[in-house]
Amino acid sequence: MKRSPLGRWTRTVVLWLASMAFLLPFAWMLSASFKPDLEVFDVPPRWIPENPTLGNFAEIWAGEQSIARYFLNSILVSAVCVTGDLLTSSLAGYGFARFASRARDRVFGFYLATAIVPGQLLLIPRFLLFRQLGLYDTLWALILPGVFTVFGTFLMRQAFVDLPADFGEAARLDGAGEFTIFWRIYLPLVRPMLAALAIISFVSSWNDFETPLVMLSTESLYTLPLGLTQFIDADGGLSAGLAMAAGVSALVPVALVVILFQRQFISAMTMSGLK
Amino acid sequence: MSALSARHRRELAGWAFIMPNLVGVMLFLLVPVVVGAGLSFANWNLVSGVEGVRLTGLENYRLLAVDPAYWRAVGRTVQYAGIAVPVTVASGLLLALALHAGAFGSRVLQLIFFLPHVVSMIALGVAWLLILHPTAGIVNLALKAVGMDSPPLWLASPQWALWCLMAISIWAAAGFHALVFMAALQAVPKELQEAAMIDGAGWFRRFTTVTWPAITPTVTFLVVTSIIGFSQGFGLIAFLTEGGPGEASTTLSYLMYQTGFQQYRFGSAAAMGMTAFIGVAVVTALYWRWQRGRSLA
């Protein structure tokens, strides 16, 4: 199809202008994170800090109001969620795909049906359940729901179902067990989907705010998003420089993952959207 | 005997693979759903313990039905989702169409557009607090600079708070919608496009006759998921406005959070959750039917 170069240039200009609306809040936050507190509210505002400082970052990492603890908690929760989710989801996805039976198809149908259950409806009963189990106000309350996911199972089943059944036959005749066949033969074949699921699982556990808000009360257990509330005063005011530095620190890991794994990430997001 | 045992083995293996996930899903998803639905018919608070659960039938629902605060929250939720859903889907589609038609640096652009969707809402909230700060935020400094004496207080203003939250969540979701639309646009058959072009169909006609029918399932998917998403989230509200000022930004999901986790009235909160669930399900089903009816016509 022929396209006029003029149209291409128009679209380029319009889209880059639009991209400003998406970038400016980040840029402003980044800029403020390098400003001394007094300069944040300077009039007229400056994009390039007049007296750039690393003081805010030093304060939030090594100072009194350190976010290092929140960061560690977030890393811990995300690492366990991702590992656990990959493990249980690929096992279950394989089970549903390779060992289809009427009973298991019914169970999978039930899995699909849970997609319409709103997360907020789950929050109260989960809160009560974790209190009963003695897991309220522990990191387990954040980890466990992230380890057993319907979404991950769905994604992995989709990956396994497309693979031919006879790959495992030769190994089976050689006497290999079912788990060996899964682990050695099939699992390596779905690496791209594993990568996609790992990214989605990481992003969602890293960013989760509502679960820790409800499940945690001890400050030393806070994950990063909840920890950010510590920088907002009760009256809505904020220690601006520190808050911005903390916000930047919280979003850098996710932004890095997304930029580094852009291709896997896009396929993961569209898969989560299209299937 | 060997055939039977092979079948037996297969059956066992099938369940063994599924079991770890299934047990977790039962415990942390199915049980909570059932308990949550049950709680909505009960009166219960933390102090009374498990023994203190009293079934009260439809009492929680009856109280909601006569509670004006509940209906105001419902109204705000309808307003929120009713505006945010179409605006997000439409802006996502516009971005995707422009990107798909080709522009310089479209990969980078795509990344920029969906960055707000993937980073923490709360980290973004921090940035928006600074930008929309009533006295010292750049938005109001700019408005004052062009001669507006008393610009709105944005998140601190009863008139504007809900609109600000809406705008922020649209801004955060549009890029994701664009991404999903991009994938759908790539799947539109090129031959059809070319045939329409040879027939002399203009851009708009090609869009309505070729592109739109091909991407309708995607539109439906995004509309449905964003109805669910926009009517559920309370994290950003909890962080930025705590439902205020007053109750100006108290949507149904935030009211539910307040009722459950600040007042510990679990039965009432569960009933709110159920009504929200039913409401969303009904709206979704209606949209679905309307969409199907139209595509058959």
Interface residues (C-beta under 8 A of the other chain):
Chain A: M1 R3 G7 R8 W9 R11 T12 V14 L15 W16 A18 S19 A21 F22 L23 P25 F26 W28 M29 A32 V40 F41 V43 P44 P45 L87 T88 S89 L91 A92 Y94 G95 F96 R98 F99 S101 R104 V107 Y111 T114 I116 V117 P118 G119 Q120 L121 L122 L123 I124 P125 R126 F127 L128 L129 Q132 L144 P145 V147 F148 T149 V150 T153 E178 F182 V203 W206 N207 F209 E210 L213 V214 L224 P225 L226 L228 T229 F231 I232 G236 L238 A240 A243 M244 A246 G247 V248 A250 L251 V254 A255 V258 I259 Q262 F265 I266 M269 T270 G273 L274
Chain B: R9 R10 E11 A13 G14 W15 A16 F17 I18 P20 N21 L22 V23 G24 V25 L27 F28 L29 L30 V31 P32 V33 V35 G36 L39 V50 L95 A98 L99 A101 G102 A103 F104 G105 S106 R107 L109 Q110 L111 I112 F113 F114 L115 P116 V118 V119 S120 M121 I122 A123 L124 G125 V126 A127 W128 L129 L130 I131 H133 T135 A136 I138 L141 A145 L155 A156 W171 G175 F176 L179 V180 M182 A183 A184 K190 Q193 E194 M197 T218 F221 L222 T225 I228 Q232 G233 F234 G235 A238 F239 S253 M256 Y257 G260 F261 F266 A269 A270 G273 M274 A276 F277 V280 A281
